[in-house]
Amino acid sequence: MENSDIPAENPVETDEAIPSRRKMLALGAVGVSAALTIRPAFAQTAVSVMNCQIPVPGPTGAGKYISTAGKLVPPGTKGAFPGSVRPFTGEEVKRAFRGQTLPGTTYNQSQAYLQYIRRLQAGQSGFTCFASITMTR
C-alpha cells in the first residue's frame, strides 16, 4: 500500500512502516524454512528419546534390590528383586507403561522396576529419559 492510498482521516506516522508485499513474502519464506528446519529436529528428538536409557537401579544404588514399592532395599530383602543387569531403553519403558513387561523380567519384577522408575527424581540417572517419555505431546 502506498501512502497516497491511505485516507486522510487516518494518517500514518512516518516511523510506522507498512510492510511491502515483498517483505511479507520474504517473512513467509523465512517461516517456511524455519519449519522445515525444526521438523527434522523434532524427529531426531523422538528417536533419541526412544533410545535413551534408564538403569534400574542407577549407579548410586548398585548392588541393592528393588522392593515392590520401587524403593532401594538391602540385598536379600524378602519380596524384593535384584537390579537389572542392563539399562532399559525409553521405548521398552514406554511399552511397559502401556501393559507389557520389561524385557527379561517377570510381571512382578517388571512392576517393581516401573515403580522405581516412577520414583526417579531430577539428578538421578535415567530421570531425563523418564521425563522425556512421559511428557505429553
C-alpha positions in Angstrom: 0.0 0.0 0.0 1.2 3.4 -0.8 0.8 6.4 1.5 -1.4 8.0 -1.2 -3.8 5.1 -0.9 -4.5 5.8 2.8 -7.4 8.1 3.5 -6.5 11.5 5.1 -8.6 10.9 8.2 -6.3 8.0 9.2 -2.8 9.5 8.7 0.1 7.1 9.1 3.1 8.1 11.1 6.4 8.1 9.2 8.1 5.9 11.8 5.5 3.2 11.2 6.4 1.5 8.1 3.8 -0.5 6.3 5.4 -3.8 5.2 5.5 -4.1 1.4 4.3 -7.2 -0.3 7.9 -8.2 -1.0 8.8 -8.0 2.8 5.7 -10.1 3.7 6.6 -12.7 1.1 10.2 -12.8 2.5 8.9 -13.2 6.0 6.7 -16.1 4.9 9.7 -17.7 3.2 11.7 -17.4 6.4 8.9 -19.1 8.3 8.7 -22.0 5.9 12.4 -22.6 6.1 12.3 -22.4 9.9 9.5 -25.0 10.0 11.4 -27.3 7.6 14.5 -27.0 9.9 12.6 -27.6 13.1 10.6 -30.7 12.0 13.7 -32.9 11.5 14.9 -31.8 14.9 11.7 -33.0 16.5 12.0 -36.3 14.6 15.6 -36.7 15.9 14.5 -35.9 19.4 11.8 -38.5 19.2 14.3 -41.1 18.1 16.8 -40.2 20.8 14.1 -40.3 23.5 13.2 -43.9 22.4 16.9 -44.9 22.6 17.7 -43.2 25.9 18.5 -45.5 28.8 17.2 -45.9 32.3 19.4 -48.0 34.6 17.5 -49.9 37.4 18.9 -49.1 39.8 21.2 -46.2 39.0 24.9 -46.2 39.8 24.2 -44.9 43.3 22.1 -48.0 44.1 24.4 -50.6 42.6 24.1 -53.9 44.4 20.8 -53.0 46.1 17.5 -54.7 45.5 14.2 -53.1 44.3 11.2 -53.5 46.6 7.7 -53.9 45.1 7.1 -50.3 46.1 10.1 -49.3 43.9 12.4 -48.4 46.8 16.0 -49.5 47.1 16.5 -52.1 49.8 19.4 -54.2 51.1 20.2 -57.3 49.0 18.3 -60.4 50.0 15.3 -58.5 51.3 12.2 -60.8 51.1 10.0 -60.0 48.2 12.5 -57.6 46.6 14.2 -58.1 43.2 17.9 -57.7 42.2 18.6 -54.8 39.9 18.5 -55.3 36.2 21.7 -56.4 34.5 21.2 -53.8 31.8 19.5 -50.5 31.5 16.1 -50.3 29.8 15.6 -48.1 26.7 12.9 -45.4 26.7 10.9 -47.5 24.1 11.0 -50.5 26.4 9.8 -48.5 29.4 7.1 -46.8 27.4 5.8 -50.1 26.2 5.9 -51.4 29.8 3.8 -48.4 31.0 1.2 -49.5 28.4 1.0 -53.0 29.9 3.8 -55.1 28.6 6.6 -56.4 30.9 10.1 -55.1 30.7 12.4 -57.4 28.7 13.9 -60.3 30.7 11.6 -59.7 33.7 8.7 -61.4 35.3 5.4 -59.5 35.7 6.1 -58.7 39.4 9.7 -57.8 38.8 8.7 -55.5 35.9 6.1 -53.8 38.1 8.7 -53.2 40.9 11.1 -51.8 38.3 8.4 -49.5 36.9 7.6 -48.3 40.4 11.4 -47.5 40.8 11.4 -45.6 37.5 8.2 -43.6 38.5 10.0 -42.5 41.7 13.1 -41.1 39.8 13.8 -37.5 40.6 15.9 -34.8 38.9 19.6 -35.6 39.2 19.1 -39.4 39.3 20.4 -41.5 36.5 17.6 -42.1 33.9 15.4 -39.2 35.1 15.8 -37.2 31.9 14.9 -40.2 29.8 11.9 -41.0 32.1 10.7 -37.3 31.9 11.0 -37.3 28.1 8.9 -40.4 27.6 6.2 -39.3 30.0 5.9 -35.8 28.6 2.7 -35.3 26.8 2.9 -34.1 23.2 
